[in-house]
Amino acid sequence: MVIGTVIDNIWSTRKDEALVGLKFMAVKIIGGKDEGKLIIAVDTIGAGIGERVLVCQGSSARRMPNLENAPVDATIVGIVDEDCKF
């Protein structure tokens, strides 16, 4: 799991059927060896641009409801409290 900042929405008019109805966000990773790396994550909890989020990656990213058969590699699973310091 990594911490990142949501920097933008990703819009897609055509996508795999398993991804229809899912919201995608561009997330910039904070800290660690991947600091500054940009990833695309499925947002199932309603995160907004500028919020710090927890992102689950790999096969664990598909453990959220309705993602079991989706080609997903990263999922936003939490929003970090504003007063949390890193």
Secondary structure, 3 states (H helix, E strand, C coil): CEEEEEEEEECCCCCCHHHCCCEEEEEEEECCCCCCCEEEEEECCCCCCCCEEEEEEHHHHHHCCCCCCCCCCEEEEEECCCCCCC
